Amino acid sequence: MRRIALVITFVAGLIASAFAQKTEIEAVNAKWIEFFNKGDFAGIASLYADDATAFPPDSGMVKGRAAIAAMWKSMAEQVGVRNSQPSTSSHSDPPRRVRSEPSPS
């Protein structure tokens, strides 16, 4: 009986930790969206560690906050997007594939 109580306590602790992490991630995502919509790319970069490395699609690695700010500014200018939202996923999420098909004429 004591083992069951310990297991339940352990699992409850894991669940609480996971919810706290999710809340923190959602708060940072909201800040990212706020910065992006204001065009504050230095603000976006401030959400990264000093020695962070970003992996933009179809491009080389980008290292450091200044380079990451420049990357986001360049990406926003290229696509002309505002009101964007970041996408975060865990390693356990399946890869997402987007397929674009020509529209019928």
C-alpha positions in Angstrom: 0.0 0.0 0.0 2.8 2.4 0.8 4.4 1.8 -2.6 1.2 2.7 -4.3 1.0 5.9 -2.4 4.6 6.7 -3.3 3.9 6.0 -7.0 0.8 8.1 -7.0 2.7 11.0 -5.3 5.5 10.7 -7.8 3.1 10.7 -10.8 1.2 13.7 -9.4 4.5 15.5 -9.0 5.4 14.8 -12.7 2.0 16.0 -13.8 2.2 19.2 -11.8 5.6 19.9 -13.3 4.4 19.3 -16.8 1.5 21.8 -16.4 3.9 24.4 -14.9 6.2 24.0 -17.9 3.3 24.2 -20.3 2.1 27.5 -18.7 5.6 28.9 -18.9 5.9 28.0 -22.6 2.5 29.5 -23.3 3.6 32.8 -21.6 6.8 33.0 -23.6 4.8 32.3 -26.8 2.4 35.1 -26.0 5.4 37.5 -25.4 6.9 36.3 -28.7 3.7 37.1 -30.5 3.5 40.5 -28.9 7.1 41.4 -29.9 6.6 40.1 -33.5 3.4 42.0 -34.0 5.1 45.2 -32.9 8.1 44.5 -35.1 10.3 44.3 -32.0 12.9 41.7 -33.2 15.4 42.6 -30.5 12.5 41.7 -28.1 12.1 38.4 -29.8 15.8 37.7 -29.5 15.7 38.6 -25.8 13.6 35.4 -25.3 16.6 33.3 -26.5 19.7 32.4 -24.5 22.8 34.5 -25.2 24.4 31.6 -27.0 21.2 30.2 -28.6 21.3 28.7 -32.1 18.3 28.9 -34.4 17.6 26.6 -37.2 15.6 28.5 -39.9 14.1 26.4 -42.7 16.2 26.0 -45.8 19.0 28.0 -44.3 22.1 27.6 -42.2 22.2 27.8 -38.4 21.9 31.3 -36.8 23.9 31.8 -33.6 23.5 34.5 -31.0 20.8 37.0 -30.1 21.8 39.7 -32.6 21.9 37.2 -35.5 18.6 35.7 -34.3 17.0 39.2 -34.2 18.2 39.9 -37.8 16.9 36.5 -38.9 13.4 37.2 -37.6 13.4 40.7 -39.1 14.5 39.3 -42.5 11.9 36.5 -42.4 9.2 39.0 -41.6 10.2 41.3 -44.4 10.4 38.4 -46.9 6.9 37.2 -46.2 5.3 40.5 -45.1 3.6 38.8 -42.2 2.1 40.3 -39.1 0.0 38.7 -36.4 2.1 35.5 -36.5 2.2 32.8 -33.9 5.2 30.6 -33.0 5.0 26.9 -33.3 6.5 24.9 -30.5 6.6 21.2 -30.4 8.3 18.5 -28.4 10.4 15.7 -29.7 7.5 13.4 -29.1 5.3 15.3 -31.6 5.1 13.7 -35.0 6.7 15.7 -37.8 4.3 17.9 -39.6 4.2 17.9 -43.4 2.6 20.6 -45.4 1.6 19.8 -48.9 0.8 22.4 -51.4 -1.2 21.5 -54.5 -2.0 23.7 -57.4 -5.5 25.1 -57.3 -7.8 23.8 -60.1 -8.2 26.2 -63.0 
